[in-house]
């Protein structure tokens, strides 16, 4: 298995919830240095607009780091202008601005050699019954993403779904809705970012979500992290759902996945760079576990084994 590992450098920056600040703000220069120093890191995911206000400086930092840019992450949630939504905002001018931000992010991605924009529309949703017009919201989402992605066909637009946060309900909550959205947009350069943690809180099996997106030709990008299925805690992969992580890696390997794995892991404890180091070491161990268990053996367990016996085999393999 040969996977390409990317660091989301925005996560090396300030981290706070509504009660506490856990990590301070860090300049992009320092964050790029931290990413470059991580053993096993091959790429970075940069955020537009936060990291790319000075594109020439960003290009210099990328070149100095020796890392590739895996994707530009379009942030259409943090600025107050998106408070009532981005692509689904009731104000037409704001919707047009969201499309413009997407086309700008696409141009910057091409300039950085990534040819990928990932976007998670976390402010596009609702909190109460009768708050939004669902029919209009869905149409606006299709129209806006189609208009933006049509800007150029040499850059992929990858939609990251999530069930909730910041809205209690988000317009693209799961893999099925997102794949349907891609079909309704009808462009070959529109696909899915499968965030393993988001699949977990949507009560999905991440390996199946990846398999569905791959079969549709829409699996463009993967974020790896873990949680307890109750909330998107963004912790080290395997900390909670060990076998789901192994199974997802097995399926990505089986389908010949050659894209990026980007790590969406926050820490409240200690140095965020050290948390990313722990993440990369854990992923290396999970890859080795797939090797140790054996691809043919795992496929045979799927095809022929009694589930209880298969489970016993997997657990026993950890100690034998």
C-alpha positions as CSV (number, residue, x, y, z in Angstrom):
1,X,0.0,0.0,0.0
2,X,1.4,3.4,-1.0
3,X,-0.5,6.3,0.5
4,X,0.2,10.0,0.2
5,X,-0.1,11.9,3.5
6,X,-1.0,15.6,3.8
7,X,-1.1,17.9,6.8
8,X,-4.0,20.4,7.1
9,X,-1.8,23.3,8.1
10,X,-4.8,25.3,9.3
11,X,-5.1,22.9,12.2
12,X,-1.6,24.0,13.4
13,X,-3.2,27.4,13.9
14,X,-5.5,28.7,16.6
15,X,-8.0,26.2,18.0
16,X,-10.9,27.1,20.3
17,X,-14.4,26.0,21.0
18,X,-17.1,28.3,22.5
19,X,-15.7,27.9,26.0
20,X,-11.9,27.7,25.8
21,X,-9.0,28.5,23.6
22,X,-6.8,25.4,23.4
23,X,-4.1,26.6,20.9
24,X,-2.8,30.1,20.0
25,X,-2.6,31.6,16.6
26,X,0.5,30.6,14.6
27,X,1.9,32.4,11.5
28,X,1.8,30.4,8.2
29,X,5.6,30.5,8.0
30,X,5.9,28.6,11.3
31,X,3.1,26.2,10.4
32,X,4.8,25.3,7.1
33,X,8.0,24.7,9.0
34,X,6.2,22.4,11.4
35,X,4.6,20.4,8.6
36,X,7.9,20.0,6.7
37,X,9.5,18.6,9.8
38,X,7.0,15.8,10.3
39,X,8.4,12.4,9.2
40,X,6.0,10.9,6.6
41,X,4.3,14.1,5.6
42,X,4.4,14.6,1.8
43,X,1.9,17.4,1.3
44,X,-0.1,20.2,2.9
45,X,-3.7,21.4,2.5
46,X,-3.9,25.2,2.5
47,X,-7.0,27.3,3.3
48,X,-8.4,30.0,1.2
49,X,-8.6,32.8,2.0
50,X,-6.7,32.5,5.4
51,X,-3.4,31.0,4.0
52,X,-3.5,32.5,0.5
53,X,-3.9,36.2,0.9
54,X,-0.3,36.6,-0.5
55,X,-0.1,33.9,-3.1
56,X,3.5,34.6,-4.1
57,X,4.6,34.3,-0.4
58,X,2.6,31.1,-0.1
59,X,4.3,29.6,-3.2
60,X,7.7,30.5,-1.7
61,X,6.8,28.8,1.5
62,X,5.6,25.7,-0.3
63,X,8.7,25.5,-2.4
64,X,11.0,25.9,0.7
65,X,9.1,23.2,2.5
66,X,9.6,20.6,-0.2
67,X,6.0,19.5,0.2
68,X,3.3,19.3,-2.4
69,X,-0.1,21.0,-2.1
70,X,-2.7,18.3,-1.9
71,X,-5.7,20.7,-2.1
72,X,-7.0,24.2,-1.4
73,X,-9.6,24.1,1.3
74,X,-12.3,26.7,0.6
75,X,-13.5,28.2,3.9
76,X,-17.0,29.5,3.3
77,X,-18.0,29.3,7.0
78,X,-15.7,31.4,9.1
79,X,-16.4,34.9,7.8
80,X,-19.6,36.7,9.1
81,X,-20.8,37.2,5.5
82,X,-21.7,33.4,5.5
83,X,-23.8,33.6,8.7
84,X,-27.0,32.8,6.7
85,X,-25.3,30.4,4.3
86,X,-23.0,30.6,1.3
87,X,-24.2,28.8,-1.8
88,X,-27.7,28.6,-0.2
89,X,-27.8,32.1,1.3
90,X,-31.2,33.8,0.6
91,X,-29.4,36.9,-0.6
92,X,-28.5,36.4,-4.3
93,X,-25.4,38.7,-4.1
94,X,-24.0,36.6,-1.3
95,X,-24.6,33.4,-3.3
96,X,-22.7,35.0,-6.2
97,X,-19.9,35.9,-3.9
98,X,-19.6,32.2,-2.8
99,X,-19.3,31.2,-6.5
100,X,-16.6,33.9,-6.9
101,X,-14.7,32.6,-3.9
102,X,-14.9,29.1,-5.4
103,X,-13.5,30.1,-8.8
104,X,-10.7,32.1,-7.1
105,X,-9.8,29.0,-5.0
106,X,-9.8,26.9,-8.2
107,X,-7.4,29.3,-9.8
108,X,-5.1,29.4,-6.8
109,X,-5.2,25.6,-6.6
110,X,-4.1,25.3,-10.2
111,X,-1.3,27.9,-9.6
112,X,-0.1,25.8,-6.6
113,X,-0.1,22.6,-8.7
114,X,-2.8,20.9,-6.6
115,X,-5.8,20.9,-9.1
116,X,-8.1,20.2,-6.2
117,X,-10.5,22.4,-4.1
118,X,-12.2,20.8,-1.1
119,X,-15.2,22.6,0.3
120,X,-17.4,21.9,3.3
121,X,-20.5,24.1,3.3
122,X,-21.1,24.0,7.1
123,X,-23.3,27.2,7.2
124,X,-25.6,25.8,4.5
125,X,-28.4,24.2,6.5
126,X,-30.9,24.9,9.2
127,X,-31.5,24.8,12.9
128,X,-35.3,24.9,13.2
129,X,-38.4,23.7,11.3
130,X,-39.7,26.3,8.9
131,X,-36.4,28.2,9.0
132,X,-35.5,27.7,5.3
133,X,-37.2,26.8,2.1
134,X,-35.7,23.4,1.4
135,X,-36.6,23.4,-2.3
136,X,-35.0,26.7,-3.0
137,X,-32.0,25.9,-0.8
138,X,-31.3,22.6,-2.8
139,X,-31.7,24.4,-6.1
140,X,-29.4,27.2,-5.1
141,X,-26.8,24.7,-4.0
142,X,-26.9,22.9,-7.3
143,X,-26.8,26.1,-9.3
144,X,-24.0,27.7,-7.3
145,X,-21.7,24.7,-7.3
146,X,-22.3,24.1,-11.0
147,X,-21.6,27.7,-11.8
148,X,-18.4,27.6,-9.8
149,X,-17.1,24.2,-10.9
150,X,-17.8,25.2,-14.6
151,X,-15.1,27.9,-14.3
152,X,-12.4,25.4,-15.4
153,X,-12.4,21.6,-15.9
154,X,-8.7,21.1,-15.0
155,X,-9.4,21.6,-11.2
156,X,-11.6,19.2,-9.2
157,X,-14.2,20.5,-6.7
158,X,-14.6,18.0,-3.9
159,X,-17.6,18.4,-1.6
160,X,-17.1,17.5,2.0
161,X,-20.3,16.4,3.7
162,X,-21.1,16.6,7.4
163,X,-24.3,15.8,9.3
164,X,-24.1,18.8,11.7
165,X,-22.0,21.6,13.0
166,X,-22.2,24.6,12.5
167,X,-25.9,24.1,11.7
168,X,-27.8,21.4,13.5
169,X,-28.7,20.1,10.0
170,X,-26.4,20.6,7.0
171,X,-27.7,20.4,3.4
172,X,-25.1,17.7,2.5
173,X,-25.2,15.5,5.6
174,X,-24.1,12.1,4.2
175,X,-22.5,10.2,1.3
176,X,-25.8,9.4,-0.4
177,X,-27.0,13.0,-0.5
178,X,-23.6,14.2,-1.7
179,X,-23.4,11.7,-4.5
180,X,-26.9,12.6,-5.6
181,X,-25.8,16.3,-5.5
182,X,-22.8,15.5,-7.8
183,X,-25.2,13.8,-10.2
184,X,-27.5,16.7,-10.2
185,X,-24.6,19.1,-10.9
186,X,-23.6,16.9,-13.7
187,X,-20.0,17.8,-14.1
188,X,-17.1,15.3,-14.2
189,X,-14.9,17.5,-12.0
190,X,-17.3,17.5,-9.1
191,X,-16.9,14.8,-6.5
192,X,-16.7,13.9,-2.8
193,X,-14.3,14.5,0.1
194,X,-14.9,11.5,2.4
195,X,-14.0,12.6,5.9
196,X,-13.8,9.4,8.0
197,X,-14.9,11.3,11.1
198,X,-17.9,12.8,9.3
199,X,-18.9,9.4,8.0
200,X,-18.8,8.1,11.6
201,X,-21.1,10.8,13.0
202,X,-23.5,10.2,10.1
203,X,-23.6,6.6,11.4
204,X,-22.0,5.4,8.2
205,X,-19.5,2.6,7.7
206,X,-16.6,4.6,6.3
207,X,-15.3,1.8,4.1
208,X,-18.8,1.5,2.5
209,X,-18.9,5.2,2.0
210,X,-15.6,5.2,0.2
211,X,-16.6,2.2,-1.9
212,X,-19.9,3.9,-3.0
213,X,-18.0,7.1,-3.9
214,X,-15.3,5.2,-5.8
215,X,-17.9,3.1,-7.7
216,X,-19.5,6.4,-8.8
217,X,-16.2,7.8,-9.9
218,X,-16.6,10.6,-7.4
219,X,-14.1,9.8,-4.6
220,X,-11.7,12.7,-5.0
221,X,-10.2,13.2,-1.5
222,X,-10.1,11.7,1.9
223,X,-9.7,13.2,5.4
224,X,-8.7,10.8,8.2
225,X,-9.5,11.2,11.9
226,X,-11.6,9.5,14.6
227,X,-14.4,10.2,17.1
228,X,-17.0,8.4,19.2
229,X,-19.8,8.8,16.6
230,X,-21.5,11.3,18.8
231,X,-19.5,14.4,17.8
232,X,-16.8,15.3,15.4
233,X,-13.9,15.3,17.9
234,X,-11.1,15.0,15.3
235,X,-8.8,12.7,17.3
236,X,-6.0,10.4,16.2
237,X,-7.2,7.6,13.8
238,X,-7.7,4.3,15.6
239,X,-8.2,5.9,19.0
240,X,-11.8,4.7,19.1
241,X,-12.8,2.9,15.9
242,X,-9.7,0.8,15.3
243,X,-11.3,-1.8,13.0
244,X,-13.2,0.8,11.0
245,X,-9.9,2.5,10.3
246,X,-8.3,-0.8,9.2
247,X,-11.3,-1.7,7.1
248,X,-11.3,1.7,5.3
249,X,-7.6,1.4,4.5
250,X,-8.2,-2.2,3.2
251,X,-10.9,-0.9,0.9
252,X,-8.9,2.1,-0.3
253,X,-6.0,-0.3,-1.1
254,X,-8.3,-2.8,-2.8
255,X,-9.7,-0.1,-5.0
256,X,-6.2,1.1,-5.9
257,X,-6.7,4.5,-4.3
258,X,-3.8,6.8,-5.4
259,X,-5.2,10.1,-4.0
260,X,-4.3,11.9,-0.8
261,X,-5.1,11.2,2.8
262,X,-5.2,14.6,4.6
263,X,-5.3,14.6,8.4
264,X,-8.0,16.6,10.2
265,X,-6.8,16.1,13.8
266,X,-7.1,18.7,16.5
267,X,-5.6,18.5,19.9
268,X,-6.4,20.1,23.2
269,X,-3.4,18.6,24.8
270,X,0.2,19.7,24.1
271,X,1.7,20.6,20.8
272,X,-0.4,20.2,17.6
273,X,2.6,19.3,15.6
274,X,3.3,16.4,18.0
275,X,-0.4,15.3,17.6
276,X,0.2,15.2,13.8
277,X,3.4,13.2,14.4
278,X,1.3,10.7,16.5
279,X,-1.3,10.6,13.7
280,X,1.3,9.8,11.0
281,X,2.9,7.1,13.2
282,X,-0.6,5.6,14.0
283,X,-1.5,5.6,10.3
284,X,1.8,3.8,9.5
285,X,1.0,1.2,12.1
286,X,-2.5,0.8,10.7
287,X,-1.1,0.3,7.2
288,X,1.3,-2.4,8.6
289,X,-1.6,-4.0,10.4
290,X,-3.4,-4.5,7.0
291,X,-0.2,-6.0,5.7
292,X,0.1,-8.3,8.8
293,X,-3.5,-9.5,8.6
294,X,-3.0,-10.1,4.8
295,X,-5.2,-8.8,2.0
296,X,-6.1,-12.3,0.8
297,X,-7.0,-13.3,4.4
298,X,-9.1,-10.3,4.9
299,X,-11.0,-10.9,1.7
300,X,-11.5,-14.5,2.7
301,X,-13.0,-13.4,6.0
302,X,-15.4,-11.2,4.1
303,X,-16.3,-13.9,1.6
304,X,-16.4,-17.0,3.7
305,X,-16.0,-16.6,7.5
306,X,-18.6,-16.6,10.2
307,X,-18.7,-13.0,11.5
308,X,-17.9,-14.1,15.1
309,X,-15.0,-16.2,14.0
310,X,-13.8,-13.5,11.7
311,X,-13.8,-11.1,14.7
312,X,-11.9,-13.5,16.9
313,X,-9.4,-14.0,14.1
314,X,-8.8,-10.2,13.8
315,X,-8.4,-9.7,17.6
316,X,-6.2,-12.7,18.0
317,X,-3.9,-11.5,15.3
318,X,-3.1,-8.5,17.4
319,X,-1.5,-10.6,20.1
320,X,-0.3,-13.8,18.3
